[in-house]
Amino acid sequence: MIEEFRIETNQDAEKGFNPGVSVEMITKSGTNDFHGSLFWFPRNDAFDARRTTQTQVGKQKQNEFGFVLGGPILKDHAFFMMNYTGYDYKQFGEEINTV
């Protein structure tokens, strides 16, 4: 649904000289034709390399999937845009983290 985004860390007079970060997002616009897209980003242990301290790769399954669909409601006047994003993560075994 997001067509463009911009993150600005140096604020100027346009943003009111507020400290911090400004995030601007532009959403996709509707058209008189139906448009859509599907996506699926799989990740599992077949794609992973083992850590140097481990003898084998940890078992995990991660999937991010979804769709975007847009089209007309009234020609040249009203449009719709909708999306769905799903996330599924499964990890098996132990996990060791170092801080």
N, C-alpha and C positions, 0 to 999 in steps of 0.2 A: 504494500500500500504506500510505502514511502518512496518517492521518486528521487528526492535529493535531500541531503542533510548537511549542515555546516556547524562546526564547533569552533567558537572563537574564545581565545583566552585573554587577548589584549583588548580591553574595553576602550571605547572612544566616546566622544560626545553623543553619537547616535544612540548608544545603549545607556547613556546616563552615568558613565564613569563608575559603574558598580563593580566592586571586586568580584572575582570568581569567573565562572564560565557561562557563556551564552550558547544555547543550542537552538538552531532553527531547522524546522522540518517542513518540507513541501510534499503534500500528498498527491497521488496521481489524480488526474482529472478524467471525467467521463467523456465518452464520445457517442455518436449515433450508431456505432457498431459494437457488437459484443466482443470483448477481449478477455483473455485469461491466461493464467500460467499455473503450472504445477511444479513443486520442487520436493526433492527428497535427498537428504544428506546422511548417508549411512556411515557409521564408524563401528568397527568391531576389532577383535583381536587379530584377525587376518591381516589388517592394515598396520598394526602397531609393531614397533621395535621393542625389544626387551630392555629394561634398565641394566646398567652395568653391574649392579649389585644383585640382580636376580638371575636365576637359571632358566626361567621360562617367562613367557608373556602372560600378564594377568588377563583373566577372562572378563570381558565387558561387552555390552551391546548398547549402542547409542544411535537413535534415529531422530532426526528432525525433519518434519514433513509439513506440507500445507498447500494451499492454493490461493489465488487472487482471481476475482471475477468482477468485471464491470460492464455496464451497458446502459442503454437508454430506458427511461420510464416514460417520458413524453419527448418526442423528437424535437431537438434543438432547445429544450427547456429544462428538463430534469433528468438527472443521471444517478446511477447508483454505483457504489464500489464496495466490495466486501472481501474479507480475507479470513483465513483460518490458519493457525500454526499449531502443530502438535509436537510434543517432545516426549520421548520415551528413553529411559536410561536404566540399565540393569548392570550391576557389578557383582561379580562372584569372587569369593576369597577374601584375603586380607589386604588392607591398604596401609602403607607406611608413608607418612609425610614428615618432612624435616623443615623446621622453621629456623 
